[in-house]
Amino acid sequence: MAKPDAVRITTARSSAADDMRSRQRRYAISMTIRIVCFVAAVAVGPGVLRWVLVAAAVFLPLFAVIMANAGDQRDDGFSLPDGPGAHELTARDDEDRGK
């Protein structure tokens, strides 16, 4: 039977409320940038810059949704040894050592 991996506090996920708040904030910032792109596209007049701003405003929602839905992926690279070299300390191990 495989044992579940230990979770370190530094890699624990944030609470659901904090995660939702963070996603909403990222999405709101992205949509604010989109509105700025639309307004700037009208303000700059005809030219290449207008089309760049329009393209940014059109494709930004796609990237905003992808970024907002990105999960909380914390990893500090730490892993516990597994296999023949791994040793679990049990009560019997303490008794065998005379403690």
VORO-210602 format. One line per 8 residues: for each residue x negated, y negated, z of C-alpha. Coordinates in nm, 3 decimals, padded with zeros to 5 digits. Example, Ala and Ser with C-alpha at 12.3 -4.5 7.8 and 13.67 -1.06 7.14 Angstrom:
2
-01.230 00.450 00.780 | -01.367 00.106 00.714
This chain:
99
00.000 00.000 00.000 | -00.151 -00.332 -00.108 | -00.179 -00.604 00.151 | -00.063 -00.957 00.062 | -00.335 -01.218 00.018 | -00.396 -01.445 00.314 | -00.282 -01.805 00.269 | -00.513 -02.077 00.392
-00.358 -02.403 00.506 | -00.562 -02.593 00.245 | -00.397 -02.392 -00.032 | -00.045 -02.381 00.111 | 00.223 -02.539 -00.104 | 00.386 -02.861 00.002 | 00.743 -02.854 00.130 | 01.028 -02.844 -00.119
01.135 -03.200 -00.029 | 00.781 -03.336 -00.075 | 00.743 -03.146 -00.402 | 01.073 -03.285 -00.538 | 00.983 -03.638 -00.428 | 00.645 -03.612 -00.602 | 00.803 -03.482 -00.926 | 01.065 -03.759 -00.924
00.798 -04.023 -00.869 | 00.585 -03.893 -01.160 | 00.889 -03.882 -01.388 | 00.999 -04.235 -01.289 | 00.650 -04.371 -01.359 | 00.647 -04.201 -01.699 | 00.987 -04.344 -01.791 | 00.873 -04.692 -01.681
00.578 -04.661 -01.916 | 00.819 -04.553 -02.191 | 01.033 -04.865 -02.143 | 00.719 -05.081 -02.154 | 00.620 -04.911 -02.483 | 00.962 -04.987 -02.637 | 00.953 -05.351 -02.526 | 00.594 -05.393 -02.644
00.680 -05.235 -02.982 | 00.946 -05.501 -03.036 | 00.722 -05.780 -02.904 | 00.411 -05.706 -03.117 | 00.592 -05.730 -03.448 | 00.523 -05.526 -03.761 | 00.200 -05.331 -03.790 | 00.022 -05.016 -03.690
00.033 -05.099 -03.319 | 00.413 -05.108 -03.329 | 00.427 -04.753 -03.466 | 00.176 -04.629 -03.209 | 00.391 -04.774 -02.931 | 00.709 -04.628 -03.082 | 00.543 -04.285 -03.112 | 00.429 -04.308 -02.749
00.782 -04.399 -02.640 | 00.932 -04.113 -02.840 | 00.694 -03.839 -02.724 | 00.644 -03.954 -02.364 | 00.964 -03.786 -02.235 | 00.835 -03.448 -02.352 | 00.509 -03.492 -02.165 | 00.689 -03.644 -01.864
00.912 -03.338 -01.827 | 00.617 -03.101 -01.863 | 00.417 -03.295 -01.603 | 00.715 -03.326 -01.367 | 00.779 -02.952 -01.384 | 00.416 -02.857 -01.335 | 00.394 -02.651 -01.017 | 00.179 -02.727 -00.717
-00.130 -02.521 -00.802 | -00.375 -02.558 -00.516 | -00.679 -02.334 -00.509 | -00.998 -02.388 -00.315 | -01.169 -02.083 -00.468 | -01.182 -01.896 -00.136 | -01.102 -01.527 -00.135 | -01.134 -01.263 00.132
-01.353 -00.962 00.057 | -01.162 -00.657 -00.057 | -01.281 -00.304 -00.104 | -01.548 -00.090 00.059 | -01.735 -00.385 00.213 | -01.424 -00.532 00.372 | -01.369 -00.451 00.737 | -01.069 -00.522 00.954
-01.119 -00.582 01.323 | -00.881 -00.375 01.531 | -00.841 -00.321 01.905 | -01.012 00.015 01.876 | -01.322 -00.152 01.725 | -01.356 -00.366 02.040 | -01.329 -00.058 02.262 | -01.591 00.131 02.057
-01.840 -00.149 02.121 | -01.791 -00.132 02.497 | -01.604 -00.459 02.536
